[in-house]
Amino acid sequence: MHRSTPSLTLLLFVVVSAPLAAADDAKDFFFRKGDRIVFLGDSITEQYQYSTDIELYLTTRFPGGDMTFLNAGIGGDTATGGANRFAQHVLAEKPTALTIDFGMNDGGYGGFNPGAAKNYINKTEDMLKAAQKAGVRVALISPNAVEVRARPNLKTYLETQQKFYAPLKQLADKYKVPFVDQYAVTRKVLNNIAANDVNVHPFPDGVHTNGPGGLLMAHTILVGLHAPAVVSDVTIDAADKKSKPTDCTIEELNVSSDGISFQRKDKALPIPIQSDWRPILPFVNDLKDLNYYGLTVTGLNGGKYLLNIDGKKVGEYTAEELSKGVNLGNLGVGPLFEQGQAVLKMINEKNNLVHSRFRGVVMFNAPDWLADVARERKPAELIKRMEKIQSLQEAIYNKARPTTHRFELKEMK
């Protein structure tokens, strides 16, 4: 989307992608530089919540990632529908990476149906075969567990899901593709939330996501696919006036009697934490395994310190906390957060076009009397819309480019 080459070329190319390299563990990450990614699924995918959160992570963490993001979710769909439309909605987009997340509707929301379960696995296998033949990397994902607290009548289906999705792991192993057992992870989180009587409902109607639910899904999928945890990190020894940066550079380090200051330029941005995510953060490891933006300062005199970034207050920390290391990735204020928010806003605006392209052009089936005209005009309309999406994607990457920031820690008297 963000490349300057024409869309028609994009629709025909096959990328030889290289591992992302923002952190040492990126070599094991499913997504790669230059990927053209399709999210395939049902209404939960078409909500553009977990997929947008994944996109936000990939864009801010890898601002040179040069990726394209498409969503082929359709409300009410099943693995049968996905298999039937796989050539038109997936392979025609020439993806290099694909996530498949079907199964919520397939199970029927009641007791276990062996025939439906067999069909679900057979149709999922059909998609894996087609992807493998086309050279598309696939991540297979089981659906989220239904939230019984929000919808008690789904109690039976919660147990059905476990049995229904169980063969996915074996199927993934057979085709040598990664598998994320989202059902198991989300069920554990839901049980933990209920046990602690926390007022947060990731799946408010029992099935579909809200903001916290989208984050829970994105966190589960990204961690399951070995996403790098560290945005960047720096340790500063105030006594020796030395710094040890990771995935960032530190310049103009100055240590005085009442604090320190320095210039920091990172290779990536932290994910901007949304206000409605906060209740669920303790249940997703406070995003330490996905959004760690670290600052450690040793050799301070004790006491409490005010942290400013570019002259804006972002937090207060004790010398003891700073000596152990603090994660600034979850800040909801300051220039880094504001830049991330701007990126998110642009992603949402771009995805409005992605969705209208999919629903209005890719899925458009003209009546018989217009069929010939539609066949002639559809390719040009796809190119036109894709060019606009590409232009917005390029602007998003420009906005995600890290800049230098001035950090100041001042002792609070």
N, C-alpha and C positions, 0 to 999 in steps of 0.2 A: 504494500500500500504506500509505503513511504519512499520507494525507490523512484528514480527519475525516468526509468525506462517505461515504454508504453505498456498498458495493461495487457494487450494482445500477446506481447512477448511473455509477460508474467504468466499468462494462462497456459503457456506452452513449455515453460522452462522446468527443469529438474535441478534443484540445488544440491551440490555436494557440500554438505554443511560440516562445520568444524565445531568442536566443543567450545562452549563459552568459557572464558578465562578470567573471571573477576575474583576467583578464589581457588585455592588448591583443590577443593572437593568438587569444583564445577565439572571436572572431567567425567564424573559419574552421573551428571544431571541429564535428565531425559531431553530437555529442550536445548537447541543449539543455535549458534549464530546463523542468521540468514533464514531461519525456519519460516515456512508458510504454514500456519497452524489452523486447524479446523477443530472446533469443539462440537461434537455430535451427541445429541441426546433428545430428551423430551422437554416438557414445559420448564423443568428446573434449570435446564441449560438455556432455554429461551428467555428466562428471567434476566439474563446478563448480569447476574450477581457474582457467583463464584468465578465465572469466566472473566469478568472484568477485574476481579481482585487478582486473579492469576496474571492477567495482562498487565495490571498495575505493577505487580512485583517484577515481572520480566522486563518492563520498560524502565523502571527506576533502578533496578539492580544492574541491568546491562544496557546502558544508554547508547552503546554502539552495537547493540544486538541485531539491528536491521531485520526485525521480524515483521510478519504480516499476520493479522488475527481475524479469523472468520468464524461465525457462529451458525451452525446448522441445526439448532434446537427447534423442535416443533411440539407445541403443547398437545398432550394426549398420545404421543407416539410411543412405539414399542420397538423391540429389536427386529420384529418382522417388518415394520415400516422402515426402519433404518436400513435393513438389508435391501429392501425393494427400491429405495431411493439412493443407494450408496453410489452408484455410478454417476447419477445426475447431480447430487448435492455434495458429494465428497470428491470423488476422483476427477470430476470435471474442473474442480478448483485447483488441481495440481498441488495438493499439500505435500509437505515433507514430514509433518508430524500431525498426529490425530489422537484426540482423546475420545473414547467411547464410553458413554455413561447412560445405559438403558437398564431397565428392570423394575422401576417403580410401578409402572402401569402393567407390566407383563404378569406380575404375580396375582393381580386381581383383587387385592385389598381384603382378602379373606383367608380361608384355609388353604393348605398346600394342594396344588393341582399338578399331579405328575405329568400329564400331557402338556400343560402350559410350560412347565419347567423344562421338559425335553425340547419343545419348540424354541424356547428362549435361548438355550445353549446352542442349538443347531443354527439359528439365525445369527447369533453372535459369532459363531465359527465361520459362517459364510462371509461376514464382514472382515474377519481376520484374514481369511484366504484371499479375498479381493485386495485388501491393503498390502498383503505380503507380495502378491503378484505384481502390484504397481510400484513396489519399492517404498511404501509409506511406513514410517515408524509409528507404532501404535502403543498407547498406554491404555490398558483396560481398567475400568473403574467400576466398582459396585456402587449402587445408589446409597444415599444416606439412610440411616435407620429412621423409621417414622417416630414422631414424638407423641407418645401416649399421654403425657401430661396435658398436651394441648387438645388431644382427640382420643379419649379413652376407648372408643369403639374400635380402635386400631390395634388393640392388645394382641389379638390373634394374629394379625398380619405381621406384627413385629417378629413373632416366632417363625412365621412362614418365610419371611425374608431371609433369615439365616440359612434355612435349608435350600431355598430357591437359588441363592447366589453362591452357595458353597462350591459348585463345580467350576466357577470362573477361574480360580487359582490354577487348577489342573489344566484348563484350557489355555491360560496364559503361558504356563510352563511348556505346553506342547508347541506353541508357536513362538516361544522364546521372546515374549514381550513382557514389559513390566506390568504388575498388577497392584492396584491400590485397593485394599479392603476397607473402603470408606464406611461400609455398613458397620463393621466391627469397631472402628475408631469412633464414629459418631454415636453409636449406642453406648459405648463406655463413657463418653463425655456427657451424654444426656442423663445417664445414671448418676454421674458425679454431680451434675447440676441439681438433680432432684434430691440427692442425699444431703446436699448443702442448702437446700431450700432457697436457691438464688432465683430472683425474679428476672429471668431471661429465657426467652423461648426462641431458639434458633429456627424452628420450623413451626410458625405460629398456627398454621392450619393442620399441623401434623405431618405435612409432606413438603410444602414449598418453603423457600428460604426468605428471610429478611436480611438486614445488614449483618447481624451476628451470625446467622446461618450461612450466608455467603462467605464470610471470613472463615468459619469453621470448615466448610468444604474446601476452600482454596488452601488453607493451611494443611489440611489432611492430604490433599492431592500433591501439593508442592513438596512437603516433607517426605511423603511416600515416594516421590520421584527423585529424591536426593538433591533438593535445592540447596545451594550454599546458604549458610546461616549468617555469615558476617558481611555487613555492608562495608565497614571499615573499622579500624581500631587503632588506638594510640595509647602508649604508656609514656608518661612524663615523670622523670625523676627531678623533682624540684631542688633537691640537695646538690645533685651533680650537674643540673641544668642541661640534661640530655633527654632526647625523645626517641621512642622506638615505634615507628608507624607501620601499619599494615594496610595495604590498599588505599593509602593516602600519603600526602606529603606534608611535612611540618616545617614552617619557616618562621623567622623572626621571633624565636622563643625568648621571652623575657621573664625573668624571675625577680620579684621585688619583695620587700618585707611584708607586704599585705596581699600578695597573690601572684598570679602568673598570667601571661597573655601569649598568644601565638596565632599564626595564620595557618589554616588547615584547608587543603584541597583534596577532596575524595574522588575516587574513581566511580562512585555510584551515589544514589540518593536512598535514604531510608523510606519505607512506605509511610505515607501520611496516615496517622491513626484517626479513624472516624469516631465521632463522639458516641455513636450507638454501638461501636465495637467494645467499649471499655468493660461492660459487665461480663463479657465472655473471655476477656484476655487471660484471666487466671486459669481457664480451662484449655487454653492453647499455648501453655508454657510461656505466657506473656510475650510470645513471639520471639523468644530468645533464640530459637532454632530457625528463624526465618528473617529476622529484622534487627540483628544486633549491630548497633552503632555505638562502639565503645569508647569510653574515656576513663583512663586510670591515671591518678596522680599520687605519687608517693613523696615523702619528705616534706609534707606541709606541717605547719606548727600546731595543728589541732584546731578546734573550733568549727565554725560553719562558714560556707562559702557560697556566694552568689555567682551563678553562671550567666553571662551575657554572650549572645552570638550576634555580631554586627550591631552591638549596642542595645539589643533587645533582651530583656530578662526571659530566660527559659526555664530556670530551676534553681533550687537551693539544695546543697549537699554538705554533709559533714566531711571532715578530713578523713574519718574512718571509712565512710562510704566510698569516697573517691579513691582511697588506697586499695580497696577491694575491687574497684571497677564499677562504673554505672553504665546502663544502657540508655543512650539518648535517642534511640530509635522510636520510642513510644511517646515522645514529646508531642503535644498537640498545639504547640505555639512555636514561633520563631521562623526565621527565613527558610530553613530546610523544610519544615512542615508546609509553609506557604507555597514553596516551589512544587512540592509533591501534590498539594491540593490543586494547583493550576494544571499539572499533568493529568490528574484524575478528571478534572472538568473537561479537558480536551478529549480524553479517551471516551467519556460518555457522549460527547457531541459527535465524535467520529462513529461510535457504535450505533447511534441513531441511523446513520446512513448505511452502515453494514446491515442492520436489521431491515431497513426499507428495501435495500438491494435484494436481500434474500427473499423476503416475502413478496415484494412487488415485481421482481424480474426473474430471479432464479426459479421461484415456485410458480410463476405465472403460466397458466395453461389457457390459451385462447380458445374460444368457441370455434367450431368447424369452419364457419364462414370467414373467420379472421386468421385461421391457422397459417396459411401461406405468408401473409403479411407479417405475423408475429415471428415466424421462423427467420424471416429476412431481417427484421429490426432488432430482435433480441440480442444477438452478438454485439451490435453497435451500442446498445443501451448498457449492456454489461461492461463494456470497455469504458464508456463515458462515466458510469458511476464508480468504477474502480479507480479511475484516474483522480476523481475527487477524493476518494478514500485515501489513496496514496499520498496526495498532497497534504491532507490532514495528518496522516501518520508521520510524514517527514517533519511537520511542524511540532508534533508531539515529541519526537526525538530531540529536536532542537531545544525545546523547553526543558527536557530532562537532563540536559548537559550540565554536569556539576561545575560550580564556580568556587572561588576562594572565599572563605569566611574567616572573620576575626573572632577568636574565642578569648574571653576574659574571665578569670576566676578571681573574685575579690573577697577577702576575708570580711565577714560581717561583724562589726564591732558592737 
